Amino acid sequence: MTPFFPNVPIVETKEISENLYIDLDEKGNLVSMTIEHAKEKAGMSEVSFLQMEKASI
């Protein structure tokens, strides 16, 4: 099974909105996603996330 966010080089970052960015590989596939200020924007008392290190190229 292929992971949802594969460990491949990022070739482009697109700003979807002021607080949402996506990173794409050379084929345009989603590699990672950044949601800035998620806790404040969602109005939730608690937000959980997993942060992974980028692969060194």
mmCIF file as gemmi writes it, N, C-alpha and C atoms, coordinates in Angstrom:
data_model
loop_
_atom_site.group_PDB
_atom_site.id
_atom_site.type_symbol
_atom_site.label_atom_id
_atom_site.label_alt_id
_atom_site.label_comp_id
_atom_site.label_asym_id
_atom_site.label_entity_id
_atom_site.label_seq_id
_atom_site.pdbx_PDB_ins_code
_atom_site.Cartn_x
_atom_site.Cartn_y
_atom_site.Cartn_z
_atom_site.occupancy
_atom_site.B_iso_or_equiv
_atom_site.pdbx_formal_charge
_atom_site.auth_seq_id
_atom_site.auth_asym_id
_atom_site.pdbx_PDB_model_num
ATOM 1 N N . MET Axp A 1 ? 0.838 -1.179 0 1 0 ? 1 A 1
ATOM 2 C CA . MET Axp A 1 ? 0 0 0 1 0 ? 1 A 1
ATOM 3 C C . MET Axp A 1 ? 0.886 1.246 0 1 0 ? 1 A 1
ATOM 4 N N . THR Axp A 2 ? 0.629 2.17 -0.892 1 0 ? 2 A 1
ATOM 5 C CA . THR Axp A 2 ? 1.39 3.409 -0.993 1 0 ? 2 A 1
ATOM 6 C C . THR Axp A 2 ? 0.868 4.408 0.034 1 0 ? 2 A 1
ATOM 7 N N . PRO Axp A 3 ? 1.79 5.051 0.797 1 0 ? 3 A 1
ATOM 8 C CA . PRO Axp A 3 ? 1.318 6.06 1.756 1 0 ? 3 A 1
ATOM 9 C C . PRO Axp A 3 ? 0.669 7.235 1.046 1 0 ? 3 A 1
ATOM 10 N N . PHE Axp A 4 ? -0.244 7.905 1.745 1 0 ? 4 A 1
ATOM 11 C CA . PHE Axp A 4 ? -0.948 9.037 1.145 1 0 ? 4 A 1
ATOM 12 C C . PHE Axp A 4 ? 0.008 10.143 0.758 1 0 ? 4 A 1
ATOM 13 N N . PHE Axp A 5 ? 0.979 10.442 1.632 1 0 ? 5 A 1
ATOM 14 C CA . PHE Axp A 5 ? 1.978 11.459 1.335 1 0 ? 5 A 1
ATOM 15 C C . PHE Axp A 5 ? 3.307 10.756 1.108 1 0 ? 5 A 1
ATOM 16 N N . PRO Axp A 6 ? 3.614 10.39 -0.125 1 0 ? 6 A 1
ATOM 17 C CA . PRO Axp A 6 ? 4.848 9.651 -0.404 1 0 ? 6 A 1
ATOM 18 C C . PRO Axp A 6 ? 6.097 10.496 -0.15 1 0 ? 6 A 1
ATOM 19 N N . ASN Axp A 7 ? 7.207 9.827 0.065 1 0 ? 7 A 1
ATOM 20 C CA . ASN Axp A 7 ? 8.477 10.487 0.328 1 0 ? 7 A 1
ATOM 21 C C . ASN Axp A 7 ? 9.188 10.75 -1.003 1 0 ? 7 A 1
ATOM 22 N N . VAL Axp A 8 ? 8.733 11.762 -1.723 1 0 ? 8 A 1
ATOM 23 C CA . VAL Axp A 8 ? 9.315 12.129 -3.017 1 0 ? 8 A 1
ATOM 24 C C . VAL Axp A 8 ? 9.673 13.611 -3.009 1 0 ? 8 A 1
ATOM 25 N N . PRO Axp A 9 ? 10.579 14.035 -3.885 1 0 ? 9 A 1
ATOM 26 C CA . PRO Axp A 9 ? 10.976 15.449 -3.916 1 0 ? 9 A 1
ATOM 27 C C . PRO Axp A 9 ? 9.811 16.38 -4.259 1 0 ? 9 A 1
ATOM 28 N N . ILE Axp A 10 ? 9.793 17.518 -3.609 1 0 ? 10 A 1
ATOM 29 C CA . ILE Axp A 10 ? 8.805 18.559 -3.871 1 0 ? 10 A 1
ATOM 30 C C . ILE Axp A 10 ? 9.341 19.454 -4.977 1 0 ? 10 A 1
ATOM 31 N N . VAL Axp A 11 ? 8.543 19.685 -6.015 1 0 ? 11 A 1
ATOM 32 C CA . VAL Axp A 11 ? 8.981 20.555 -7.11 1 0 ? 11 A 1
ATOM 33 C C . VAL Axp A 11 ? 8.186 21.853 -7.169 1 0 ? 11 A 1
ATOM 34 N N . GLU Axp A 12 ? 7.049 21.899 -6.472 1 0 ? 12 A 1
ATOM 35 C CA . GLU Axp A 12 ? 6.23 23.111 -6.502 1 0 ? 12 A 1
ATOM 36 C C . GLU Axp A 12 ? 5.382 23.215 -5.247 1 0 ? 12 A 1
ATOM 37 N N . THR Axp A 13 ? 5.274 24.43 -4.721 1 0 ? 13 A 1
ATOM 38 C CA . THR Axp A 13 ? 4.377 24.707 -3.607 1 0 ? 13 A 1
ATOM 39 C C . THR Axp A 13 ? 3.324 25.694 -4.1 1 0 ? 13 A 1
ATOM 40 N N . LYS Axp A 14 ? 2.061 25.354 -3.886 1 0 ? 14 A 1
ATOM 41 C CA . LYS Axp A 14 ? 0.965 26.229 -4.306 1 0 ? 14 A 1
ATOM 42 C C . LYS Axp A 14 ? 0.231 26.756 -3.077 1 0 ? 14 A 1
ATOM 43 N N . GLU Axp A 15 ? -0.074 28.054 -3.104 1 0 ? 15 A 1
ATOM 44 C CA . GLU Axp A 15 ? -0.879 28.665 -2.051 1 0 ? 15 A 1
ATOM 45 C C . GLU Axp A 15 ? -2.339 28.512 -2.46 1 0 ? 15 A 1
ATOM 46 N N . ILE Axp A 16 ? -3.072 27.728 -1.691 1 0 ? 16 A 1
ATOM 47 C CA . ILE Axp A 16 ? -4.485 27.498 -1.975 1 0 ? 16 A 1
ATOM 48 C C . ILE Axp A 16 ? -5.319 28.626 -1.394 1 0 ? 16 A 1
ATOM 49 N N . SER Axp A 17 ? -4.967 29.044 -0.197 1 0 ? 17 A 1
ATOM 50 C CA . SER Axp A 17 ? -5.576 30.2 0.458 1 0 ? 17 A 1
ATOM 51 C C . SER Axp A 17 ? -4.512 30.802 1.363 1 0 ? 17 A 1
ATOM 52 N N . GLU Axp A 18 ? -4.88 31.852 2.089 1 0 ? 18 A 1
ATOM 53 C CA . GLU Axp A 18 ? -3.915 32.546 2.944 1 0 ? 18 A 1
ATOM 54 C C . GLU Axp A 18 ? -3.219 31.614 3.937 1 0 ? 18 A 1
ATOM 55 N N . ASN Axp A 19 ? -3.887 30.567 4.382 1 0 ? 19 A 1
ATOM 56 C CA . ASN Axp A 19 ? -3.345 29.675 5.399 1 0 ? 19 A 1
ATOM 57 C C . ASN Axp A 19 ? -3.217 28.226 4.961 1 0 ? 19 A 1
ATOM 58 N N . LEU Axp A 20 ? -3.383 27.938 3.671 1 0 ? 20 A 1
ATOM 59 C CA . LEU Axp A 20 ? -3.304 26.562 3.185 1 0 ? 20 A 1
ATOM 60 C C . LEU Axp A 20 ? -2.351 26.477 2.001 1 0 ? 20 A 1
ATOM 61 N N . TYR Axp A 21 ? -1.339 25.632 2.146 1 0 ? 21 A 1
ATOM 62 C CA . TYR Axp A 21 ? -0.339 25.443 1.097 1 0 ? 21 A 1
ATOM 63 C C . TYR Axp A 21 ? -0.206 23.954 0.814 1 0 ? 21 A 1
ATOM 64 N N . ILE Axp A 22 ? -0.027 23.613 -0.46 1 0 ? 22 A 1
ATOM 65 C CA . ILE Axp A 22 ? 0.214 22.216 -0.818 1 0 ? 22 A 1
ATOM 66 C C . ILE Axp A 22 ? 1.527 22.121 -1.588 1 0 ? 22 A 1
ATOM 67 N N . ASP Axp A 23 ? 2.224 21.013 -1.376 1 0 ? 23 A 1
ATOM 68 C CA . ASP Axp A 23 ? 3.464 20.726 -2.077 1 0 ? 23 A 1
ATOM 69 C C . ASP Axp A 23 ? 3.201 19.599 -3.058 1 0 ? 23 A 1
ATOM 70 N N . LEU Axp A 24 ? 3.698 19.768 -4.29 1 0 ? 24 A 1
ATOM 71 C CA . LEU Axp A 24 ? 3.454 18.808 -5.361 1 0 ? 24 A 1
ATOM 72 C C . LEU Axp A 24 ? 4.761 18.216 -5.874 1 0 ? 24 A 1
ATOM 73 N N . ASP Axp A 25 ? 4.698 16.974 -6.359 1 0 ? 25 A 1
ATOM 74 C CA . ASP Axp A 25 ? 5.855 16.352 -6.984 1 0 ? 25 A 1
ATOM 75 C C . ASP Axp A 25 ? 5.882 16.697 -8.469 1 0 ? 25 A 1
ATOM 76 N N . GLU Axp A 26 ? 6.815 16.125 -9.21 1 0 ? 26 A 1
ATOM 77 C CA . GLU Axp A 26 ? 6.968 16.461 -10.632 1 0 ? 26 A 1
ATOM 78 C C . GLU Axp A 26 ? 5.765 16.081 -11.491 1 0 ? 26 A 1
ATOM 79 N N . LYS Axp A 27 ? 4.93 15.156 -10.999 1 0 ? 27 A 1
ATOM 80 C CA . LYS Axp A 27 ? 3.734 14.74 -11.739 1 0 ? 27 A 1
ATOM 81 C C . LYS Axp A 27 ? 2.486 15.489 -11.281 1 0 ? 27 A 1
ATOM 82 N N . GLY Axp A 28 ? 2.652 16.421 -10.337 1 0 ? 28 A 1
ATOM 83 C CA . GLY Axp A 28 ? 1.509 17.175 -9.835 1 0 ? 28 A 1
ATOM 84 C C . GLY Axp A 28 ? 0.766 16.484 -8.715 1 0 ? 28 A 1
ATOM 85 N N . ASN Axp A 29 ? 1.338 15.405 -8.173 1 0 ? 29 A 1
ATOM 86 C CA . ASN Axp A 29 ? 0.714 14.682 -7.068 1 0 ? 29 A 1
ATOM 87 C C . ASN Axp A 29 ? 0.996 15.386 -5.746 1 0 ? 29 A 1
ATOM 88 N N . LEU Axp A 30 ? 0.043 15.331 -4.846 1 0 ? 30 A 1
ATOM 89 C CA . LEU Axp A 30 ? 0.183 15.927 -3.529 1 0 ? 30 A 1
ATOM 90 C C . LEU Axp A 30 ? 1.234 15.176 -2.721 1 0 ? 30 A 1
ATOM 91 N N . VAL Axp A 31 ? 2.216 15.935 -2.19 1 0 ? 31 A 1
ATOM 92 C CA . VAL Axp A 31 ? 3.288 15.356 -1.389 1 0 ? 31 A 1
ATOM 93 C C . VAL Axp A 31 ? 3.116 15.726 0.075 1 0 ? 31 A 1
ATOM 94 N N . SER Axp A 32 ? 2.723 16.964 0.348 1 0 ? 32 A 1
ATOM 95 C CA . SER Axp A 32 ? 2.474 17.392 1.721 1 0 ? 32 A 1
ATOM 96 C C . SER Axp A 32 ? 1.542 18.597 1.713 1 0 ? 32 A 1
ATOM 97 N N . MET Axp A 33 ? 1.051 18.922 2.909 1 0 ? 33 A 1
ATOM 98 C CA . MET Axp A 33 ? 0.097 20.012 3.05 1 0 ? 33 A 1
ATOM 99 C C . MET Axp A 33 ? 0.412 20.775 4.332 1 0 ? 33 A 1
ATOM 100 N N . THR Axp A 34 ? 0.313 22.094 4.288 1 0 ? 34 A 1
ATOM 101 C CA . THR Axp A 34 ? 0.526 22.929 5.464 1 0 ? 34 A 1
ATOM 102 C C . THR Axp A 34 ? -0.734 23.749 5.706 1 0 ? 34 A 1
ATOM 103 N N . ILE Axp A 35 ? -1.266 23.641 6.924 1 0 ? 35 A 1
ATOM 104 C CA . ILE Axp A 35 ? -2.417 24.44 7.327 1 0 ? 35 A 1
ATOM 105 C C . ILE Axp A 35 ? -1.945 25.322 8.469 1 0 ? 35 A 1
ATOM 106 N N . GLU Axp A 36 ? -1.734 26.591 8.183 1 0 ? 36 A 1
ATOM 107 C CA . GLU Axp A 36 ? -1.25 27.517 9.196 1 0 ? 36 A 1
ATOM 108 C C . GLU Axp A 36 ? -2.395 27.981 10.081 1 0 ? 36 A 1
ATOM 109 N N . HIS Axp A 37 ? -2.114 28.117 11.37 1 0 ? 37 A 1
ATOM 110 C CA . HIS Axp A 37 ? -3.072 28.615 12.359 1 0 ? 37 A 1
ATOM 111 C C . HIS Axp A 37 ? -4.327 27.743 12.429 1 0 ? 37 A 1
ATOM 112 N N . ALA Axp A 38 ? -4.17 26.439 12.243 1 0 ? 38 A 1
ATOM 113 C CA . ALA Axp A 38 ? -5.316 25.529 12.212 1 0 ? 38 A 1
ATOM 114 C C . ALA Axp A 38 ? -6.125 25.577 13.503 1 0 ? 38 A 1
ATOM 115 N N . LYS Axp A 39 ? -5.444 25.612 14.629 1 0 ? 39 A 1
ATOM 116 C CA . LYS Axp A 39 ? -6.157 25.614 15.918 1 0 ? 39 A 1
ATOM 117 C C . LYS Axp A 39 ? -7.042 26.843 16.057 1 0 ? 39 A 1
ATOM 118 N N . GLU Axp A 40 ? -6.501 28.013 15.704 1 0 ? 40 A 1
ATOM 119 C CA . GLU Axp A 40 ? -7.27 29.249 15.83 1 0 ? 40 A 1
ATOM 120 C C . GLU Axp A 40 ? -8.403 29.317 14.811 1 0 ? 40 A 1
ATOM 121 N N . LYS Axp A 41 ? -8.141 28.914 13.578 1 0 ? 41 A 1
ATOM 122 C CA . LYS Axp A 41 ? -9.148 28.998 12.515 1 0 ? 41 A 1
ATOM 123 C C . LYS Axp A 41 ? -10.284 28.011 12.712 1 0 ? 41 A 1
ATOM 124 N N . ALA Axp A 42 ? -9.982 26.843 13.279 1 0 ? 42 A 1
ATOM 125 C CA . ALA Axp A 42 ? -11.006 25.817 13.456 1 0 ? 42 A 1
ATOM 126 C C . ALA Axp A 42 ? -11.873 26.084 14.681 1 0 ? 42 A 1
ATOM 127 N N . GLY Axp A 43 ? -11.408 26.961 15.576 1 0 ? 43 A 1
ATOM 128 C CA . GLY Axp A 43 ? -12.173 27.245 16.783 1 0 ? 43 A 1
ATOM 129 C C . GLY Axp A 43 ? -12.254 26.048 17.709 1 0 ? 43 A 1
ATOM 130 N N . MET Axp A 44 ? -11.229 25.209 17.671 1 0 ? 44 A 1
ATOM 131 C CA . MET Axp A 44 ? -11.202 24.013 18.503 1 0 ? 44 A 1
ATOM 132 C C . MET Axp A 44 ? -10.28 24.248 19.697 1 0 ? 44 A 1
ATOM 133 N N . SER Axp A 45 ? -10.577 23.603 20.788 1 0 ? 45 A 1
ATOM 134 C CA . SER Axp A 45 ? -9.747 23.761 21.972 1 0 ? 45 A 1
ATOM 135 C C . SER Axp A 45 ? -8.467 22.941 21.864 1 0 ? 45 A 1
ATOM 136 N N . GLU Axp A 46 ? -8.46 21.929 20.981 1 0 ? 46 A 1
ATOM 137 C CA . GLU Axp A 46 ? -7.28 21.083 20.842 1 0 ? 46 A 1
ATOM 138 C C . GLU Axp A 46 ? -7.153 20.597 19.401 1 0 ? 46 A 1
ATOM 139 N N . VAL Axp A 47 ? -5.934 20.66 18.875 1 0 ? 47 A 1
ATOM 140 C CA . VAL Axp A 47 ? -5.648 20.156 17.531 1 0 ? 47 A 1
ATOM 141 C C . VAL Axp A 47 ? -4.475 19.203 17.64 1 0 ? 47 A 1
ATOM 142 N N . SER Axp A 48 ? -4.578 18.069 17.004 1 0 ? 48 A 1
ATOM 143 C CA . SER Axp A 48 ? -3.505 17.088 17.014 1 0 ? 48 A 1
ATOM 144 C C . SER Axp A 48 ? -2.892 17.008 15.62 1 0 ? 48 A 1
ATOM 145 N N . PHE Axp A 49 ? -1.57 16.828 15.575 1 0 ? 49 A 1
ATOM 146 C CA . PHE Axp A 49 ? -0.911 16.702 14.287 1 0 ? 49 A 1
ATOM 147 C C . PHE Axp A 49 ? 0.339 15.862 14.423 1 0 ? 49 A 1
ATOM 148 N N . LEU Axp A 50 ? 0.831 15.38 13.304 1 0 ? 50 A 1
ATOM 149 C CA . LEU Axp A 50 ? 2.069 14.631 13.245 1 0 ? 50 A 1
ATOM 150 C C . LEU Axp A 50 ? 3.007 15.377 12.321 1 0 ? 50 A 1
ATOM 151 N N . GLN Axp A 51 ? 4.156 15.739 12.82 1 0 ? 51 A 1
ATOM 152 C CA . GLN Axp A 51 ? 5.137 16.45 12.002 1 0 ? 51 A 1
ATOM 153 C C . GLN Axp A 51 ? 6.236 15.471 11.631 1 0 ? 51 A 1
ATOM 154 N N . MET Axp A 52 ? 6.536 15.391 10.327 1 0 ? 52 A 1
ATOM 155 C CA . MET Axp A 52 ? 7.555 14.485 9.837 1 0 ? 52 A 1
ATOM 156 C C . MET Axp A 52 ? 8.709 15.281 9.256 1 0 ? 52 A 1
ATOM 157 N N . GLU Axp A 53 ? 9.91 14.755 9.415 1 0 ? 53 A 1
ATOM 158 C CA . GLU Axp A 53 ? 11.068 15.425 8.858 1 0 ? 53 A 1
ATOM 159 C C . GLU Axp A 53 ? 11.083 15.258 7.338 1 0 ? 53 A 1
ATOM 160 N N . LYS Axp A 54 ? 11.587 16.297 6.656 1 0 ? 54 A 1
ATOM 161 C CA . LYS Axp A 54 ? 11.754 16.213 5.208 1 0 ? 54 A 1
ATOM 162 C C . LYS Axp A 54 ? 12.956 15.331 4.912 1 0 ? 54 A 1
ATOM 163 N N . ALA Axp A 55 ? 12.883 14.599 3.851 1 0 ? 55 A 1
ATOM 164 C CA . ALA Axp A 55 ? 14.004 13.782 3.421 1 0 ? 55 A 1
ATOM 165 C C . ALA Axp A 55 ? 15.106 14.682 2.876 1 0 ? 55 A 1
ATOM 166 N N . SER Axp A 56 ? 16.341 14.381 3.225 1 0 ? 56 A 1
ATOM 167 C CA . SER Axp A 56 ? 17.437 15.177 2.682 1 0 ? 56 A 1
ATOM 168 C C . SER Axp A 56 ? 17.751 14.726 1.261 1 0 ? 56 A 1
ATOM 169 N N . ILE Axp A 57 ? 17.918 15.708 0.425 1 0 ? 57 A 1
ATOM 170 C CA . ILE Axp A 57 ? 18.136 15.425 -0.995 1 0 ? 57 A 1
ATOM 171 C C . ILE Axp A 57 ? 19.579 15.707 -1.336 1 0 ? 57 A 1
